[in-house]
Amino acid sequence: MIPRHLLIGVAALLVLVVAMGIYLRQMRRQAKELESPAASALPVAPPASGPTETVTLYVADDAAGVLRPRSAQIPLPGGRQQRAEELLRALLRIYQQPGAPHPLPPAADIRAIYLVDPGAAVIDLNAAFADQHRSGILSEQLTVNSLVETLALNVPGIQRVNILVEGQTRDTLAGHADLSDSFDVTTIEGSQ
């Protein structure tokens, strides 16, 4: 026969194991709830102010492998630099919608656009834009051409564009599209 104090000890340990299992399950559920909003959080840009204008955005279509012009009504600020930033952010919002013809990661964003020298623009992308971009020459080139053509069409005087990632030059976007040189807007081929 098993001594009584041993039965009580085993029963106490069993109750402790069940209680710890319940506690662990509850902690996992709480951790999941805390992760969900942080993982799906998009960068928040301040809302644009200014009169609403009709602009043409060059939207990449992966299935056809072309850029398609799309009209959009967006509020545009008066300054050229702020106007350029809002144009490209509107383009990114199209790419970040469910079922987009050229999906980009939700965390992808334009850090800034700098209009330098007459005719030159610099697009500074965040790290998530490049690091989470789908790899492939067509996909990457469509992204680059879409940004460059949208900017060149809607901001007068831009003749060449450079693309940085986190303020630094980078050889490629995600392994294929060359970012090391300026893009001459007259040589970019969009389909219309």
N, C-alpha and C positions, 0 to 999 in steps of 0.2 A: 504494500500500500504506500502511496505517495504522501509524504508528510504535508500537513495542512499549511505550514508557512511557505513551502515551495509552491503549492497551488495558488496561494494568495499572491506571491511574487510574480508568477507567470501571468496571472490574470491582470495584475497591475501593469506589467510590461505590455501586454496585449492592448489594454485600454490606451496606454501612452502611444503606441504605434498607430492606432486608429486615429487618435486625436492629432498627431503630427501629420498624418496623411491628409486629414481634412484641412488643417492649417496650411499645408503646402499647396493644396489645390486652390484655396482661397487667394493665396499670395500670387500664384501664377495668373489667375483671372484678373487680379488688380494690375499686374505688370502688363498684361496684354492690353487692357483698357488705356493705360498710360502711353504705350507705344503707338497705338493707332493714330491719334491726332498728330503726333510729331512726325510720323513717317509720311503722312499725306499732306503735310503743310507745304504750301507753295510760297515762294518768295512774294512779298507784297510790295508793289510799287505804289507810290502816291498816285492818286487819281489825276488824270490830265485835266487841265482846265483850259478853256479857250473855246472858240467857235467850232462847231462840228463841221467837218469838211468831208467831201467824197474824195477818196484816194484810191489808187490802184496798188494792190499788193500782189507780188508774184509768189504764188503758192505752189510748192512742189507736189507732184503727183507721182508717188512711187510706182504705182501699177503701170502707168504709161511711160514713166521715165522722162517727164517734161515739166516745165513750169507753166502754170496757167494764170493769166491775169484775173484778179478778182477785185471787184469794187467793194469798198467798205466805207461806212460812215463812222468816223472817229473824231473825238475832240482833239484839236491840235493847238499847243501853245504857240505863242508868237515867235520865240527864239528858234533859230535854225537847229541848234544842238538839241534842245528839248523836243523839237518837232521830229528830228531824226530818231531819238530814243523812243518816242511814243509810237512811231510808225513800226519799228522793229518789234516792240512789245506787243502790238496788235497782231503782227504776223505770228509771233510765238504763241499767243493765245489760241490761234487757229490750230497750230500744230499740237497743242497740249489738250485739245478736246478729245473725248472718246470717239473713236472711229475716224480720226484725222487721216487725210490722204498721205501724210508724211509725219508720223508720230515722233515727237521729241520728248525727252524725259520731263516730268513735272517740275523738277527743280531747275531746269535750264532757264537762264535769264541773261539779259544784257546788263552788264555792270555799268557801262557808260559808252557814249559815242563822243569822240573828239573830232571836231572839224578844225584841221590844221592847214597850213599853206593853202593858198587858193587852189581849190580843186581836189584836196586830199581829205579823206576821212579815215578814222581808226575806230573799229568796233572792238570793244573789250568784252569778251564773254566770261561768264563764271566757269569755275572748274567743272561743275556738274554738267554743263552744256557739252563740253568736250569728253569728259570721262565716261558719261553715260550714253553718249551718242551711239547709234547702231553703226557698226563697222561695215564698210563696203564703199567702193569707189563711187558708185552711182548715188547712193544715199548721201554720202558726205558732200559730193560735188553739187547735188541739188540743193542742199542746205546752204552752202556757200553762195551759189548763184542766186538763190532766192533772197538772201540778205543783201547782197551787193546790188542786184537789179532793183529791188524795192526801194532801197536808199537812193540810188542814182536817179530813178524816175521821179521821185517825190521831193527830193531836196536839190534844187537847181545848182549847177556849178560843180558837182562832184564828178571827177574824172578817174580817180583811182581810190581804192579802199584797201586798207591793211586790217588784218584780224589778229587780235591778241587773245590770250586766255589768262585770266587773273593778272592782267597787266604785263605779261611776259610773252615774248615771241615763242612760237611753238612750230615744230616742223610740219605736223599734220593735225587734222581735226581729231580723227579717231583711228589713225593708222594709214590713211590713204590720201585724202584731199590735202594738197600742198598749201600750207599757210605761210611759208617762209618768205614769200615775195608779195608785192602789191598786186591787186587785181585791177586791171585796166577795164573800166566799164564798157568801153567800145568793143572789147574782145569777148565778153561774156555772151554766150548764146542762150537766150531764153526762147521758149516757144510761145508763139502768140496765135 
